[in-house]
Amino acid sequence: MPVSPADIAQVRAFNRFYTKVIGLLEEGMHESPYSLAEARVIYELGRHGSSTAALIAHALEMDRGQMSRLVWRLMDQGIVATLPRSGDKRLVPLALTPEGDELFRRFNEMSDAAAATSLLEPLDEFGRRDLVGAMRRIEALLGEPGDEPLILRPHRIGELGWLIHRQGLLYHLEQGWNGEFEALIARLYSDYEAAPANPPKSLWVAEQGGEIAGSVYIIPAAEDAASTAQLRMLYVEPAFRGMGIGKRLVEEAVRFSRASGYQRVILWTQDCLVSARRIYQGAGFTLEREEPHHSFGVDLNGQYWSLEL
């Protein structure tokens, strides 16, 4: 899909706005004689204790020639020093001097203070949650997958509405489904909340790095609640796909169903949802029957899958 001019203009406008907000147009970092690039080198060395110019250049996606010039300048100023070589003789380990350590601590304190006073303190609690959440989302979309652990947890207040919103929007953009689908899943989540605690039910939110990465839930099946569970609303956010999160969610749902005494798990899906069907097959579900239908504004082929526990 081609990128719209309006989206391009919005990205550029945000870049100009945020550059001004965080002070990138100022001559020195925190009114010091050090540029942002130099401050980032100091930060990387302070965070890791020691490193090499090549590793720092890779981490900052900086040209090695530029990195070499920065390092020599910081060495001349007594901020960075070389360590005795070990292992690969081609790599020169670098570390901060005591003066560099003090500068690193001062930059950290000033950065914390700037984030608090300029960005967070003027906002109320709701605004802070929105701002931090938006920042996490930008990082998740544009950055490399982090090494934060995946957490499967119960949903929190406000997250059912979020799940309805995200899935309604995602299926509209990816499959062309209309508002009928959003209305359906709003009813399904309402049914989940209204269902009694027994027979057992459970909803899992997959969280990584503070961001919702996906979800699924188990509820007693309408036709045989005592022995049959129904798996519903499996989804994974696009930024977190390809990381095995959907597989983890289904595995947890199956484990819960078995531990809760259910004898069978059923689900309804559409044959166009190829990735989800592969996850169900991998978990041991078998296709029982198919049923063409017109729903959500499109022609679909519904599939009914089951798993004997």
Secondary structure, DSSP 8 states (H G I E B T S, - for coil): ----HHHHHHHHHHHHHHHHHTTTTSSSGGGSS--HHHHHHHHHHHHHS-EEHHHHHHHHT--HHHHHHHHHHHHHTTSEEE----SSTT--EEEE-HHHHHHHHHHHHHHHHHIIIIIITTS-HHHHHHHHHHHHHHHHHHS-------EEE---TTHHHHHHHHHHHHHHHHH---HHHHHHHHHHHHHHHHS-SSS--EEEEEEETTEEEEEEEEEE-SS-TTTEEEEEEEEE-GGGTTSSHHHHHHHHHHHHHHHTT-SEEEEEEETT-HHHHHHHHHTT-EEEEEEEEEETTEEEEEEEEEEE-
